[in-house]
Amino acid sequence: MAESSFSTLEGIDTSSLVDKVEEKIISLMKTSGMKVGDALPKELDLAEKLGVSRTVIREALLRLRTVGLIESKKHRGAVLTNPDILVPFRKIFHPSILTHDTLKDVFEMRLALEVGMADFIVDRVTDEDIAELENITYSGATGETADPFNIEDEILFHGKLYRISQNKMLLELQGMLLPVFQYVHRSGLLEKPILNNDFISHKELVAVLKKRNPTEFRDAMRKHLNNHFLRILDCME
């Protein structure tokens, strides 16, 4: 990293020292053209330039390590990494510490994700994937009546759709959010039955997916989830 980039760092006031140092270091990463694998200035250099103790610097760097923004390398010190942006979510995603409104927000996010990823599913699905989806629908409890919700079937079927999308972040989100979805359904938040004549079952979704038409599959997915949309919208009124 060029010396001129480091020289742009300025001293900070003495309030909320760790917060401000953390902000300064992140600003340095953004403005100095640092790339993954580049080393930050040494702790002593940062402490002297910012006018704080090395203890404050260490605490700020520890926060950055916790969120996966930097890592320690032998003989190199703190090195910029490709951050795992889902780290903060993993720490807080537990139904028992989320409010009613937050649970609804999370469930809405799930609905938006599953409709939105339809194009990726159609583009990347294989004959083997379709066969696995068919096995899930034939072996599960899901029938053909309106909104035959079964949590085990939902996990198997929709989990497979996320895997078909081949988007690692979507797949990881799905795994993280499953306990929240289970809690939403079992808590009574969505207990009001809404029978929708346009409902499309898992088996019917597979039949549409076989056509490999993204527009048709997106529309079918929306109809499959429509009872959930109606419940959520009704809860918000």
N, C-alpha and C positions, 0 to 999 in steps of 0.2 A: 504494500500500500504506500502511495506517495506521501512524503513528509508534508507536502503542502496541504494534503487533506487533513492530516492530524493537526496541523497548525491552526485550522479553522475552529477547533474546539475552544469554547470560552468558559470562564468560571461561572458558577451558579450561586444563587443565594443559599442561605442556611436552613430554609424551611423545607420539610419533607425531603430530606437529602437523598434517601435511597430512590424515591420516586423520580426525582429530578435527574439523578445520575443515570437511572435506567433510561429515561427519555433521551438524555444526551447521547448515550451509547447507541441507541436505536437510530437516532438522527445521524450519527456518524456512519452507521452502516448504509443508510439510504443515500447520503450525499457524497460519500467518498468513492462510490463505485465498487464497493466490496462485493465479492462473489463467494459462493459456497466454497469452502476450503481455505479462504483467506483468514489470516490470524489477526485478532484485535491487538491494539497496543498493550504492552505489559501493564499489570496492575499498578506498579509504582509510577509509570508514566501517566496513566489515567488519573491517579490520585493527585499527582503534582499539578497536572494541567487543570484539573477541575477544582483544586483547592479543598479536597476532602481527604478523610483518612482511608487507608487501604481496607479497613473493615467495612466502610460504606461501599467501596468498589466491589468487594467480595459479595456483599449482600445483593447488590444490583446484578452482578453476573450470575449469582445463584438463581435469581428469578428468571433470567434469560435461559439458563440451562433447564429449569423446570418446565418451561413451555417449549423446549426443544429448539430454541433459536441458535444456541451455541453449544459446543461440547469441548471438553478438555482433551488436548492432545499432548502426549509426552514430548517434552523439549520445545513445544510450540505455544503452550498456554491455551487461551480461549480461541476457538476457531468457529467461524460462521458455518452453520449447517442448513440443510433444507428442512424447514420446520414442519412438524406434524401439527397442522392447524386444528385438529380435533382434540388435542390434549386437554384444553380447558373444558370441553364438553364432557369428556369421560369423567372428569372429577365431580361434576355436578348432576349428571343424568341419573337420578334415582327418584322414583315416584314419591317416596315418603317425604322428600324435601322440596317437592314442586307444588305450587299452588294450583287450584282449579283452573284459573285462567291460563297458566303456563302449560298445563296438560292439554288444554284445548288447542293452544298454539302449536304444540308439538304434533298433535294429531293432524291438524291442518297441514303442517309441513309434510307429513307422510303422504297425505292425499295428493298434494301438489307434486311431490316427487314421483309418485307412481303413474300419474297421468303424463307427466312431462318426459319420463324416460321411455315412453312407448316407441319412439323412433329408433332409439338405440337397440331396444329389444328386437324389433323387426329386422334391423340391419345385421344383427350379430347372432340371431338364433340359428341353431343347426337342427337337422333331423333328429339327432340324439337328444337334444334339449326338449324337443316337442314330445318325443316318446316318454321322457322322464315326467314331463308335465301331465301327460295322459295317465301314466301310472299313478301319480299323486291323486288325480281326480277319481280314478276308478277304485283306489284303495281307501280313500278318505270317507268322511261322513257327509261331505257336502252333497246335497241333492239338487233338485231343479226348482224348488219352490223359492219364492221371493226372499232374498236376504237370509239364507240358511247359514248364519255365522257359526263357525267352529274355530276356536283359537288355534288348535293344532293344525287344522287344514290351512288356515291363513298363513301360519308361519312357514309351512312346507312349500305351499304354492307361491306365495309372494317372495319368499326367500330365494326360490329358484329364479324368479323373474329378475331379481337384483343381480344374481350371479350371471345370468345371460347378458345383462347390460355391459358386463366387463369393465364397469367403472368402479375402481377400488374404493373411492371415497363414498359413493352411494352404498356399496356393499357394507362398508364399515359403519356408516350411519344407520343402516337397517339393523345391523346387529346391536348397536348401542340403544336404539329406540324400541326394540322389542319389549323390554320390561315395561316401558311407559305405555305402549299400546295395550298390553295385557291389563295393566292397571286401569286404563281408561275404560275398557270394556267391562271389567269386573266391578268397578266402583259405582256404576249406575249413572255415570255422566251421559251415556248414550242409551239409556234404558227405554226411551220412547220408541215403540215399533213404528216403522214407516214402510208400508208395502207399496212398492213402486213397480208398475206393470212393465217398465222398460228394463228391469233388472236382468243382468247377464251373469250366468254362473261361471265357475271356473272351467267347467267342461266346454261351455259355449265360447269362452275366451280362447281356449286352445284351438277350437275350430276356426275362429277368426284369424288367429296367429298363423295358422297353416297357409293362409292366403298371402301372407307376407306383404300386406298393404298397410303402410304406417298410418294413413288417415283412418282406415276402418278399425285398426287395432286401438288407436288412441280414443276413438269414439266408443268402442266397446269397453275399454278400461274405465272411461268416465261413467258409463252406464252401470258397470259392475260396482263402482264405488258410490253411486248416486245416493243410496240410502244413508251412507255415512255423511255425505255432503249435506243432505237435508237435515239430519240430526244436529250436526254442528251448527248450521245456520239457524235452526230452530232454537238451539241452546243460547245463541247470541242475541235473540230478540228480547 
